[in-house]
C-alpha cells in the first residue's frame, strides 16, 4: 500500500481531513497534496504526521524469518 493511501486511511480513522492534517504538520494543503501525489514524504515527516494525530509510526525492514532491522 502506498504511503498516500495510508495517510488517507489515517485521516479517516482519526476523523480529520487531509487539509487539517497538513495544517497540523505546518504545511499548506497545496504542498501536502503535492507530496501525496509524488509519494515524497521523509521518515521524519511521517513521524511528525503520526504525532499530529497522536499515533505511533514504525519503520522497519522485516526479514523473512521475522527479524526486524
Buried (B, 14 or more C-beta within 10 A) or exposed (E): EEBBEBBBEBBEEEEBEBBBBBBBBEBEBEEBBEBBEEEEBEEEBBBBBBEBBEEEBEEEEEEEEEEEE
